Amino acid sequence: MKGRGWRYAATLALLLILTTTASAQQFERFGDVEAHYGVMASNALPVEVSRRLGIQRSPHQGLITLSVRNADGEALNVATEGSVSVVGTSHDTPLAFRTLREGNGISRYATFSIDTSAPMRFRLLLQLDRNAAPETLSFVQRFYRDQ
């Protein structure tokens, strides 16, 4: 069991690294809370990580990762919903977020189909406070594939 815990910790660390570095430190601040996020084609994941998380490696499939932390750097367990759409269309595809926990770390991730014909808009709803409306995090990302 000790070896298994180490592997999950390594996976979590990799997802957090991908969240904060693969996307050049993309984050949004909501008061004293920071939401770090990143998107990438799933074929950039190491084989071991994709296998462990059950994610197909493909240039046609994207991965979005999210990590929410308070001012003290503590990972927060934040209910997350989201969708992705091609810019210029009204068709939103829901994102089915999964949670990866290890020790005190919490990361959320979801996969989606990549469309390289136009930029893609991501819209996330983060429930930071049960007694308040969710915060909205939205951004646009364009994907390029080798043809």
N, C-alpha and C positions, 0 to 999 in steps of 0.2 A: 504494500500500500504506500510505503514511503516513496518508492520510485515513481509510482503513478501520480502522487501529489506533486512531485518535482516536475513531471512532464506537463501537467496542467498549469503549473505556475509558469513554466517556460512558454506555454501557448499564450497565456494571459499577457505575459510580458511582451511577447512578440506583437500581439494585437494592439497593445497600448503604444508600442513603438511605432507601429504602422499608423495608428491613429494620429500620433503627434508629429511624426517625421515625414512619412510618405507624402503628406499633403502640405508640407512647409508650415507646420504649426498653425493649421486652421483651427480657430476657436472663436467662440462668442461668449461674452460675459453677460450674466444676468445678475446684477447686484454683486454679491460676494461669491457667486457660483460661476465656474467656467465649464463650458461644454466643448470638449475637443473632439473633432470629427475628421474623417478622411474617407475618400473613395478611391478605388483602384480596380483594375481588371483582376479577376480572381486568379489568372494564370501567373501573377506576380507572387502569389503565396508559395512558400516552400511546400513541397509535396507532403511532408510529415504533418504540417499544420493543417493543410486542406483535408487530409485523410482524417485526422483527429476530430476536426469540426464538421466533417461531412459536407464539405464545400467542393463542388466540381471546379477544377482549374480550367478556365477557358477565356479566350480573349473576348468572347461574346457575353460573358457573365461578369457583372460587377459586384463589388463588396463595399458596403458602407460600414464603418466602425464608429462607435461613439463612446466616450468616457466622460462622465460628469463628476466634478470635484468641487469641494467647498474651499474656502480661503486657506484652511489648514492643510489642504492637499488630500483630505479624506475622500475616498470614492463614495459617491452617493447612489442609492438605489432609486432611480427615477423612472417612473412609468413613461414609456416612449411609444408614440405612434408616428407613422410617416407615410409619405407617398413620393413617387417619382413620376415625372412626365417629360415628354419631349417639348422643349420650348416652342410655343406657337400652336400647341394643341390643347384641347380641354380634357383629354383622357388621362386621368391619374391612375397609376398602378400602386396599390397598397404595398408597403414594405412590412414583411413579417419579421420583426426583430426577435432574436434569440439572445439569451443572457449567458455570459461566461463569468463564473465566480471562482475565485481561488484566494483563500486567505481573506484579506481585507479588500482585495481588488474586485471591481465589477466593470465589465465591458459589455456593450451591446453591439450586435452585428446583424446585418441582413444582406441578402443577395438580390440582384435584379438583372434584367436583360439590358445589355448595352445597345444603344442606338448611336451609330457614328454619323448619321446624316445631319444631326443638329445637336446643339447643346441640350443637356438634360437638367431639369429643375427638380431639386429635392426640397421637400417641406416636412419638417419634423415638429411634432408637438411634444414638449417636455413638461411633465407634471412635477414641478419643483416644490409646490406647496399644495397639500390636499385641499386647502381652503381657498385657493385662488384659481383663476383661469390658467390653463397651460401657457407656457411661453412658446413662441414660434421661432424656429431656426430654419432659415431658408437660404439656399445658395444654388448657383448654376455651375455645372461642370461639363466640359466638352471632353469626349474620349476620342483618341486617335488610335487606329490599328494599322499595323503594317499590312499593306495590300498584297 
